[in-house]
Amino acid sequence: MDNKNHSWNSSSWQEDQKSDFKEMDLIPSLHLIIYFYRLIVNFIYMEEKFNKVKYNQQYNKEHYKQFKTELKAEEKKELDCILKEKGMSKVEFIRKAKELLEKGKLK
């Protein structure tokens, strides 16, 4: 064991081991840095890429509910004609009927 690279008592061996350890230590650190860099870039990219359609769907799902009803075919045609004459949408019709009910003008 004259070779100082393999001698346990050699200070140069210890220095070599320290430098090897530092180099080996850098590899996982570099991988972590790259990993977090990619995460950050993806997060920023996703923030910049705003999907209006998806946002609107989520917003509507959280803030609106459907009001469904069934009418006889003749009643539906009559209601559609009245709404067309008045220039009123179905939503406006429902809101107006609700308002009249609340005021007690519609029973």
Secondary structure, DSSP 8 states (H G I E B T S, - for coil): ---TTT-TT-HHHHHHHHHHHHHHHHHHHHHHHHHHHHHHHHHHHHHHS--HHHHHHHHHHHH---------HHHHHHHHHHHHHHT--HHHHHHHHHHHHHHTS--
